[in-house]
Amino acid sequence: MMQTLTARAGDVLIGGGNPIVVQTMCNTHTSDVEATVAQCIRLRDAGAQMIRITVPGQNDVGSVRLIKEKLRAAGVTTPIVADIHFSSQTAISVAPFVEKVRINPGNFHKDHDEARRQFARLLSVCKEHDTAIRVGVNHGSLGDYITNLYGNTPEAMAKAAMEWLGMCVDQGFFNVVVSLKSSNTIVMVDAYRRLAKAMQEEGHVFPMHLGVTEAGNGDSGRMKSCVGISTLLSEGIGDTVRVSLTEDPEAELPAARYLAARYGREIVSSLTSLSITGRDAVANYHSPSYETLLFDVSCDFGKRLMDKDLDNLVLTGDYVDDGGRTVSLEESGKGAYLVDELMQATRRRFYRPEYIACPGCGRTMYNIQAALEEVKSRTSHLKDTVIAVMGCIVNGPGEMADADWGYVGEGNGKVSIYKGRTPMLRHIPENEAVDRLLELIEGDKAI
């Protein structure tokens, strides 16, 4: 593991040689205090060591304070992270009541100098209350200032993060974690590698939070997350992880816990033999479960495929299914399927559409899990298309940077349809939205 500074959120230490920290995020509405408290307790019990809660605006600050009070009264000491998207004043208001604040300072104001002034004020408040900060710079949510200089690129992401980290150093504030997330595993890995190198050159290496944002759901979401995160962890980059899935947040934790254990050298792969000829590999597994097999394959070969050390992979062997039966990878077709998914996750070969989908949070005003499943079932024939399903209009259009098409929930039963970053249709009823999305995609392909 790369030697970093140590950040502290409550009683949890991040970086500095400490074990990898597993975290997730609530998808309840923050204003529903009881539901959020109950979900936090379930997440703690499922292995979350840090829990993020969205704070959409000033009206939610009181709810966050009450949530934390109720959790502490129940004996739950898991650090709470306030998730802020645009408002520095909301971040300043909530900072005294949480252990950590996640922000992208570039979104505080369109004027870059004003964004810097607002970030400086937040640093002062966090220093006063011993509140940690995560500087989170996501692909697709970079400000005009940085993209005008470097484009919407991994280099721009690293440059933007280094500027904000430089302000932290100048103010003597080192209780900081940094992240550079993307839904594109290649962009994500490249950005973190650049950031790690830049921090080493500057002499202050802050702990890094890893995640593939908007990874989607099911096998593909888990494999994409494991590929990106494991590639970096295997290089010693990364101190805390989140696997972002468009599922209930409890479902994120098995993959995150696996990654933390594997790169903490607590578990080993179920790979039993490996033969490599040139750039082709044949791997044999004897795995205790399908889930373990999926995680092992992603981590054993994700980096090799990302770095183009291999071109082709064949999986043989077996795994034990939920019924206790031994399933052959060759006879069941699961070996070929997992290779297809792995090639897609590493962006080496696409055999189906690419889906970008946020996990949902307190800003999501519709059933994003059901919407994603419907979009996937209706668009599975569109092989060379990237489709985003996003939870809200607040950050959806920016975060779906790599998408050809976007389905973005507005709330109140309405949806906006985007082509790239251009809104094509607004205020479409949910029960019509997938039909309209398909009409636009197929009409565009017919041109």
C-alpha positions as a printed Julia matrix, in Angstrom:
447×3 Matrix{Float64}:
   0.0     0.0     0.0
   1.29    3.48   -0.88
   2.4     5.41    2.19
   0.0     8.29    2.75
  -0.96   10.82    5.35
  -3.6     9.66    7.83
  -7.1    11.11    7.8
  -9.52   10.56   10.66
 -13.31   10.45   10.55
 -14.55    9.86   14.08
 -12.78    6.77   15.34
 -11.92    5.5    11.84
  -8.4     6.06   10.49
  -7.95    6.27    6.7
  -4.57    5.81    5.05
  -1.26    5.91    6.87
  -0.9     2.13    6.61
  -4.25    1.44    8.29
  -6.58   -1.28    6.91
  -8.72   -0.45    3.88
 -12.0     1.13    5.01
 -15.32   -0.09    3.56
 -18.09    2.41    3.03
 -21.49    2.83    1.38
 -24.29    5.42    1.09
 -27.88    5.57    2.24
 -30.61    5.73   -0.42
 -33.33    6.84    1.98
 -34.63   10.4     1.94
 -32.63   12.33    4.5
 -35.77   14.06    5.73
 -37.12   10.63    6.74
 -35.05   10.46    9.89
 -36.37    7.14   11.2
 -35.89    5.32    7.87
 -32.36    6.69    7.53
 -31.42    5.72   11.08
 -32.78    2.22   10.52
 -30.84    1.86    7.27
 -27.63    3.11    8.89
 -27.95    0.44   11.57
 -28.5    -2.27    8.93
 -25.49   -1.04    6.99
 -23.32   -1.01   10.12
 -24.41   -4.56   10.86
 -23.6    -5.59    7.27
 -20.01   -4.34    7.56
 -20.05   -0.65    6.58
 -17.31    1.22    8.41
 -18.41    4.63    7.12
 -21.86    5.74    5.89
 -22.61    8.64    3.57
 -25.89   10.58    3.65
 -26.95   13.11    1.05
 -27.61   16.68    2.22
 -29.44   18.33   -0.69
 -29.92   21.69    1.04
 -30.09   23.7     4.25
 -33.45   22.18    5.18
 -31.76   18.79    5.54
 -29.05   19.88    7.95
 -31.36   19.51   10.94
 -32.31   16.01    9.81
 -28.66   14.99    9.6
 -28.03   16.32   13.09
 -31.0    14.36   14.45
 -29.96   11.19   12.56
 -26.53   11.31   14.14
 -27.95   11.96   17.61
 -30.28    8.96   17.32
 -27.49    6.71   16.04
 -25.16    7.66   18.86
 -27.95    7.13   21.4
 -28.37    3.63   19.92
 -24.67    2.94   20.38
 -23.82    3.23   16.67
 -20.49    5.04   16.31
 -20.02    4.54   12.56
 -18.8     7.85   11.07
 -21.36    9.81    9.07
 -20.29   11.53    5.87
 -22.37   14.42    4.52
 -22.63   14.34    0.73
 -22.77   17.84   -0.77
 -23.0    18.63   -4.45
 -23.12   22.39   -5.02
 -23.78   24.46   -1.92
 -20.77   25.47    0.13
 -23.13   27.03    2.68
 -24.85   23.69    3.2
 -21.44   22.06    3.64
 -20.45   24.72    6.18
 -23.73   24.33    8.06
 -23.56   20.54    8.32
 -19.8    20.19    8.97
 -20.07   20.59   12.78
 -22.51   17.66   13.01
 -20.75   14.96   10.94
 -17.36   13.28   10.91
 -16.65   13.99    7.26
 -17.92   16.12    4.37
 -17.71   15.05    0.72
 -17.56   17.94   -1.75
 -16.34   18.91   -5.2
 -15.17   22.49   -4.6
 -15.23   23.23   -8.33
 -19.02   23.05   -8.21
 -19.35   25.71   -5.52
 -19.49   28.57   -8.02
 -19.09   29.15  -11.75
 -16.5    31.82  -10.99
 -13.37   29.89  -10.07
 -11.98   32.54   -7.73
 -15.26   32.6    -5.82
 -15.25   28.79   -5.61
 -11.78   29.01   -4.06
 -12.98   31.6    -1.5
 -15.94   29.4    -0.53
 -13.72   26.33   -0.2
 -11.34   28.29    2.05
 -14.26   29.13    4.36
 -15.28   25.46    4.51
 -11.72   24.45    5.4
 -11.75   26.86    8.32
 -14.99   25.41    9.68
 -13.8    21.81    9.27
 -10.55   22.63   11.02
 -12.47   24.19   13.9
 -14.74   21.15   14.34
 -12.18   18.43   13.5
 -14.27   17.34   10.53
 -12.58   15.47    7.7
 -13.09   16.41    4.04
 -13.22   14.26    0.94
 -12.34   16.22   -2.16
 -14.31   14.29   -4.78
 -13.62   15.23   -8.4
 -15.74   13.1   -10.72
 -15.37   12.7   -14.46
 -18.21   14.7   -15.97
 -18.54   17.14  -13.07
 -15.43   19.2   -13.73
 -15.89   22.94  -13.91
 -15.39   25.03  -17.04
 -12.2    26.5   -15.6
 -10.34   23.19  -15.67
 -11.95   21.67  -18.78
 -11.13   24.78  -20.8
  -7.48   24.16  -19.93
  -7.23   20.35  -20.13
 -10.49   19.04  -21.58
 -12.73   16.51  -19.84
  -9.81   14.11  -19.3
  -8.02   12.11  -16.61
  -5.32   14.78  -16.65
  -7.95   17.44  -15.92
  -9.32   15.39  -13.02
  -5.89   15.03  -11.44
  -5.02   18.7   -12.03
  -8.29   19.84  -10.46
  -7.77   17.66   -7.39
  -4.2    18.88   -6.97
  -5.34   22.5    -6.91
  -7.83   21.86   -4.09
  -5.32   19.72   -2.2
  -2.8    22.53   -2.57
  -5.25   24.86   -0.83
  -5.57   22.35    2.01
  -1.79   22.24    2.4
  -1.55   26.05    2.33
  -4.11   26.28    5.15
  -2.4    23.54    7.15
  -5.44   21.26    6.88
  -4.44   17.63    6.34
  -7.53   15.72    7.47
  -8.34   15.08    3.81
  -9.22   12.17    1.53
  -9.37   12.54   -2.26
 -11.23   10.69   -5.01
 -11.35   10.79   -8.83
 -14.29    8.63   -9.86
 -15.53    7.75  -13.33
 -17.96    5.22  -14.78
 -15.26    4.43  -17.35
 -12.7     2.09  -15.77
  -9.89    3.25  -18.07
 -10.49    6.92  -17.22
 -10.78    6.11  -13.53
  -7.53    4.13  -13.33
  -5.6     6.65  -15.43
  -6.79    9.57  -13.3
  -5.82    7.94   -9.99
  -2.41    6.92  -11.31
  -1.78   10.52  -12.4
  -2.95   11.85   -9.05
  -0.79    9.43   -7.06
   2.27   10.45   -9.07
   1.5    14.16   -8.72
   1.01   13.93   -4.95
   4.28   12.03   -4.57
   6.07   14.73   -6.55
   4.52   17.47   -4.39
   5.47   15.67   -1.18
   1.99   15.32    0.37
   0.24   12.04   -0.43
  -3.33   12.15    0.83
  -5.39    8.97    1.36
  -7.45    7.98   -1.68
 -11.05    6.82   -1.83
 -11.64    4.42   -4.74
 -14.8     3.69   -6.69
 -16.18    3.24  -10.17
 -19.11    5.64  -10.11
 -22.47    4.76  -11.66
 -21.32    1.14  -12.21
 -24.88   -0.15  -12.62
 -26.15   -3.38  -11.1
 -25.9    -7.16  -11.18
 -22.81   -9.02  -12.32
 -21.72   -6.21  -14.63
 -21.76   -3.57  -11.89
 -19.8    -5.79   -9.53
 -17.23   -6.76  -12.15
 -16.73   -3.21  -13.37
 -16.2    -2.03   -9.79
 -13.82   -4.87   -8.92
 -11.81   -4.34  -12.11
 -11.2    -0.64  -11.52
 -10.69   -0.77   -7.76
  -8.51   -3.91   -7.76
  -6.24   -2.58  -10.49
  -5.32    0.33   -8.25
  -5.24   -1.58   -4.96
  -2.83   -4.06   -6.54
  -0.5    -1.1    -7.18
  -0.76    0.11   -3.58
  -3.13    2.95   -4.48
  -6.27    3.28   -2.37
  -7.22    3.44    1.3
 -11.02    3.31    1.37
 -13.5     1.85   -1.14
 -17.12    1.98   -2.18
 -18.76   -0.34   -4.7
 -21.57    1.81   -6.18
 -24.48   -0.35   -7.32
 -28.0     0.51   -8.42
 -29.31   -1.84   -5.76
 -30.04   -1.6    -2.06
 -26.85   -0.3    -0.36
 -26.49   -3.49    1.7
 -25.82   -5.29   -1.61
 -22.69   -3.16   -2.18
 -20.91   -4.42    0.89
 -19.94   -8.02   -0.02
 -17.84   -6.83   -2.98
 -16.32   -3.97   -1.0
 -15.48   -6.25    1.92
 -13.94   -8.79   -0.48
 -11.68   -6.09   -1.97
 -10.61   -4.84    1.45
  -9.84   -8.39    2.61
  -8.04   -9.48   -0.55
  -5.74   -6.47   -0.66
  -5.3    -6.63    3.09
  -3.94  -10.14    2.36
  -6.72  -11.81    4.37
  -8.01  -13.99    1.5
  -6.61  -15.55   -1.65
  -8.13  -16.35   -5.02
  -9.8   -19.65   -5.87
  -7.65  -19.83   -9.01
  -6.04  -23.3    -9.07
  -3.93  -23.12  -12.24
  -3.01  -20.65  -14.95
  -1.46  -21.21  -18.37
  -0.33  -18.23  -20.49
   0.8   -18.58  -24.09
   1.77  -15.28  -25.65
  -1.14  -12.98  -24.88
  -3.69  -15.76  -24.32
  -4.53  -17.28  -20.93
  -6.4   -20.35  -19.7
  -7.41  -20.17  -16.03
  -8.86  -22.97  -13.94
 -10.96  -22.25  -10.85
 -12.45  -24.33   -8.08
 -14.6   -21.76   -6.29
 -16.81  -22.12   -3.21
 -19.51  -19.85   -4.71
 -20.48  -17.99   -7.86
 -20.01  -14.65   -6.09
 -16.48  -15.56   -5.03
 -15.7   -16.71   -8.57
 -16.95  -13.43  -10.03
 -14.84  -11.39   -7.61
 -11.75  -13.59   -8.11
 -11.9   -13.48  -11.91
 -12.35   -9.7   -11.92
  -9.36   -9.13   -9.64
  -7.11  -11.85  -11.12
  -7.43  -10.55  -14.69
  -8.81   -7.01  -14.58
  -5.42   -5.31  -14.38
  -3.85   -7.61  -16.99
  -6.6    -6.76  -19.46
  -6.68   -3.06  -18.57
  -2.93   -2.82  -19.12
  -3.21   -4.97  -22.29
  -0.86   -7.63  -21.01
  -3.45  -10.18  -22.19
  -5.84  -10.22  -25.14
  -7.83  -13.41  -24.62
  -8.96  -15.5   -21.67
 -10.62  -18.9   -21.28
 -12.12  -19.93  -17.94
 -12.37  -23.58  -16.92
 -13.18  -25.39  -13.71
 -16.24  -25.12  -11.49
 -18.03  -23.38   -8.63
 -20.56  -24.4    -5.98
 -24.03  -22.9    -6.5
 -26.49  -21.82   -3.81
 -27.99  -25.3    -3.75
 -24.65  -26.93   -3.0
 -24.26  -28.33   -6.53
 -20.94  -28.19   -8.37
 -21.39  -26.32  -11.67
 -18.97  -26.71  -14.58
 -17.91  -23.41  -16.14
 -17.6   -24.99  -19.56
 -20.88  -26.93  -19.58
 -22.97  -24.14  -18.06
 -21.59  -21.45  -20.34
 -20.72  -19.34  -17.28
 -17.04  -19.33  -18.19
 -17.67  -17.69  -21.58
 -20.23  -15.32  -20.03
 -17.82  -14.11  -17.34
 -15.11  -13.55  -19.95
 -17.56  -11.45  -22.01
 -18.45   -9.39  -18.93
 -14.78   -9.0   -18.0
 -13.89   -7.81  -21.5
 -16.73   -5.29  -21.31
 -15.68   -4.09  -17.84
 -12.1    -3.53  -19.0
 -13.38   -1.94  -22.24
 -11.46   -4.38  -24.39
 -14.49   -5.8   -26.2
 -18.2    -4.95  -26.07
 -20.81   -7.64  -26.51
 -23.86   -5.7   -25.24
 -24.83   -2.09  -24.49
 -22.87   -0.29  -21.81
 -25.05    0.91  -18.93
 -24.18    3.76  -16.59
 -26.47    4.03  -13.58
 -26.17    5.83  -10.27
 -26.98    3.93   -7.08
 -29.69    6.34   -6.02
 -29.75    8.4    -2.83
 -31.98   10.79   -0.92
 -32.27   13.0    -4.02
 -33.78   10.18   -6.11
 -37.52   10.66   -6.51
 -38.43    7.52   -8.47
 -37.74    3.78   -8.51
 -34.39    3.85  -10.26
 -33.76    0.13   -9.74
 -36.94   -0.79  -11.62
 -36.24    1.81  -14.31
 -32.75    0.43  -14.92
 -34.06   -3.11  -15.28
 -36.69   -1.98  -17.79
 -34.17    0.05  -19.8
 -31.79   -2.92  -19.87
 -34.45   -5.37  -20.98
 -35.73   -3.09  -23.73
 -32.33   -2.01  -25.1
 -30.3    -5.22  -24.89
 -30.05   -5.39  -28.7
 -28.21   -2.03  -28.97
 -24.67   -3.42  -28.79
 -22.64   -0.28  -29.52
 -24.62    2.14  -27.36
 -23.88    3.65  -23.94
 -27.06    4.39  -21.97
 -27.24    6.17  -18.61
 -30.04    5.86  -16.07
 -29.63    8.62  -13.5
 -31.43    9.31  -10.26
 -31.93   13.05  -10.37
 -31.62   16.15  -12.5
 -29.21   17.73   -9.97
 -26.1    15.83  -11.01
 -27.35   13.3   -13.56
 -26.55   15.21  -16.76
 -23.02   15.98  -15.59
 -22.18   12.56  -14.2
 -23.2    10.63  -17.33
 -20.2    12.0   -19.2
 -19.6     8.9   -21.32
 -23.21    8.16  -22.26
 -24.69    8.38  -25.73
 -28.18    8.57  -24.24
 -29.52    9.41  -20.8
 -32.71    8.64  -18.87
 -32.81   11.14  -16.0
 -35.48   11.21  -13.29
 -37.02   14.62  -12.63
 -39.31   13.58   -9.78
 -43.11   13.81   -9.71
 -43.36   10.89  -12.12
 -41.49   12.66  -14.94
 -38.3    11.89  -16.87
 -35.94   13.82  -19.15
 -34.29   12.1   -22.12
 -30.81   13.26  -23.16
 -28.66   12.7   -26.21
 -25.17   13.15  -24.82
 -25.55   16.24  -22.67
 -28.34   17.75  -24.75
 -31.89   17.39  -23.42
 -34.11   16.05  -26.19
 -37.34   15.58  -24.24
 -38.41   16.87  -20.85
 -41.27   16.11  -18.45
 -42.09   12.74  -20.04
 -44.35   10.52  -17.87
 -42.42    7.57  -16.47
 -44.74    5.04  -18.09
 -43.88    6.47  -21.53
 -40.21    7.28  -21.0
 -38.59    4.02  -22.13
 -40.73    3.97  -25.28
 -39.67    7.52  -26.1
 -36.02    6.71  -25.37
 -36.14    3.78  -27.8
 -37.85    5.89  -30.47
 -35.09    8.49  -30.25
 -32.25    5.93  -30.31
 -33.68    3.93  -33.22
 -34.55    7.1   -35.13
 -31.01    8.36  -34.67
 -29.52    5.05  -35.85
 -31.74    5.14  -38.96
 -30.3     8.5   -40.08
